[in-house]
Structure formats: C-alpha cells, structure tokens
C-alpha cells in the first residue's frame, strides 16, 4: 500500500474520532535545500537527544515550517515506522483511540512516532535518524545538517524505512491530553515563540 493511501486512511480515522478534517493534497511540494538546512539549524535539541524528545523536536520543526517559513500544507502525523519490515513503535490505531478516550497521550509519548507529512506524501522527520543511529542501524555524520533529518517521498525512504500513519493533525495532541489547548493556540498563533528566533 502506498503512503498516500495509508495517509488517507489516517485522515479518515482522525475525522471519525471527531478530531477535525485534514486536507490531503496529492501534488508534491518540493522544499529548497537551503530552507531544509535553515530549519535544521534552528533546532536547539542536540542530535543524540532527539530520539527521546520526539514531540519537542518534530513539533518544533513542523512549527518552523508553518510559522517561520510559511510552507503550507504540512500535517503533523502520528503512527508507526518500520525498518526492513520490522515495526519500531508498539502502536496500532486502537491505541490512538484509547489515548483520546483516556486523555493519556502524555503518558504514551515514546510508544508512537510523529513526523510531518507534506503535500504529495513527502516526509520531513528530524528525529528518526537520531533514533536509528542510537540503535546502531545507521551511521550519521552529525556535522552534515542534511544527514540529521529525513526528507523525501515517503515511498522512497532510505535504509528500508517505511512510515505508517495512523492519525493526522494537531487536534489529536489536544484531545489526548498531550498538549494543553491554550498552549497549542499560543504556539500556533501569530506571536512567534522567542526560542525560535522569530
């Protein structure tokens, strides 16, 4: 199954949970390498620590895309990632439903992965290379910004990586008790948080 097909399933599941209607744009957006490197260099969490701070890192990078670089159409996406067919996070769609029902999202951090889906099924992920390098599955030259993140068509990821979206959009983080609504409104509002140098 293609990533876009799985993503459409995640969007449908998100809507059924009452967590909003996420747009699916099938026309790919290609980001300039200079923009990608600039986003990477604004990250304030060291590479080796990213694997254990996935929400902070990938939400922060999603936020940079939307609010500082004004790149439209990105969707924060939650789910599982496989390497050579082996799922790395112990989560299924039912887990996300339970997180919403029990508002247990904050406690479940680390059981699922999150990344940005750009139009056309393009992935931007600033965490997975840290996770895989920490497990000894890939080697990363930390001095090279382009090696510290993954970017490209979801169905063409390196290292045998496949992404499996299960839920899409920011409303899940609020409904699951992961991020307070007021905090989210502040973060996604027009006033840019000073830690990102806005």
N, C-alpha and C positions, 0 to 999 in steps of 0.2 A: 504494500500500500504506500502511495506517495505521501510525503509530509503534508502537502496541502490538503489531501483527503483527510488525514488524521486531524489536521488543524481545524477543518470544517466541523469534524465530529466534536472537537473540544469546544468550539464556539456554540454548537447546538446544545451540548451538555451544560455549558455555562448559562445559556438562556433558560433552559428547563429548571435550573436551580434558582432562577429569579435574580441572576447577577449581571443583568444587562445584555445588550445586543451588540456584539463586537463585529465590526466590518471586516470582511475578507476581501482583500484586494489582490487579484492574481497577477497583476503586472508588476514585475520585479523593480525595486528601487536599488540602484547601484550607488553605494556611497564612495566618495572620493577617499583615496588612501590617506590624504592629509587630514581629512575630517576624522577618520578612524584613529589615526595616530594621536590627534589632538584630544579626542575623547579618552583614549587610553592613558595619556599623560596627565590627565586631570585626576585620575584615580588616586586616592590617598591611602589605600589599604595595600600594604606590601604583598607582592605576588604569592609568597608562600602561605600567607594568612587568608587568602581569598577563599580557599576551599571550605573553610569553616565559617565564613561570613558571606555566604552566597546571596542572601537577601540584600544586605547592605551594598554589596558590590554591584550585582546586576540591576537592582532597582536604581541605584545611583547612576549607572551608565544609561539606563532607559530614560531616566530623568534628564540627563545631559542631552541626549538625542532630541527629546521633545522640547525642552525649555531653553536650552542654550543654543543648540544648533538648528532648532526649528525643523527637524526632519519629521514629516507627517507619516502616519500610518503604522507606526510601531506598536506592537501589542505585547505587554508583559505576559509571558506564557509559563504555565506550571505543568510538570509531568515527570516523565522518566527519561533516562538516557541509557542507551545500550552501547557497549563496546564489543565489536565482533559478535554481536547477537546476545551478549550477556547483560541483562538489566542491572544497572548500578544503584538504583534507588528503590526501596521496597514499598512502592505505592501503586495503587490502582484507582480508577475513577471513583470507586466506592469510598476510598479514604478521603477524597476531597469533599464528598457529600457529608461524611461524618464530621470533618473539620468545621464545616458550616453549621451543621446541626448542633454541635457541642461547643462551638466557638473555641476550638482547641488548636487553631493554626499556629499560634506562637510556640506551643509545646511540640508541634510536629515539624518545625524547621529542621532541615537535615534529612528528613525522610523522603523529600522530593527535590527536584531541581527546578530552577527557574531561569529563563533567558528571554531575550527579545526576539519576536518574530516580526520581520519587516515584510512589506508587501512582496508577493511572489514567492513566499516560502523561503526567504533568506533569513539566516540565523546570525545573531550577534550575541556572543557569550564571553564574558570576561572572567568566568570562574572555572569552567571545566578544565582548561589547560593546567591550572594550579592543582585541581583535584587529581587529574591523571598523572601529573608529574610527581605528586606526593605518593602515589601508589606505585611509582616506578614503571608506568606503562608508556610514557613518552618522555623525551628529553626536550627541555625548553631553554633557549638562551635568553635569560631574563634581561640582558642588555638590549635585546631587539624588541621594540614595542609590538611589532606585528606578530611575534611568537607568543605574546602573553594573552591573546584572545583568539577566539574562533569567529570567522566571518565568511559567509558564502551561502550558496544554495544548500538547503537542508539535505537534499538527496545526494549531495556530492561532498560530504564532510570527510576529512582525512581520518586516519587511524581506525577505520572501521566503525566510526561513531554514527549512531542514528538517534534522532530526537523523537520522542513520543509524547506529544502534547495531550493533556487531559482536561485542562481548564484554561481560560484565557481572560485577561483583563484585570484591572486594579480592584474591582469591586469584591473579588474573592478575598483579597487581603483584609479588607474591612469586615466583610461578613463572617470570616473565620476567626476574627479576634486577633489577627496578626498585627495589623496597623490600625490605630485609632482613626476614626473618620475625620476628626478635626485636624489631626496631624497630616493626613493624606491631603485634605483640602489646602492646608498651608503649603505642603511640598509641591503640589501640582498647580498652585496658584501663580499669580503673576510676579510675586515677590520672590526673587531667586535666592535660595539659601547662600549665605556668605562663604560657607566652606568650599563651594564650587567656583569661587572667584567671579561671580556674576557681576 
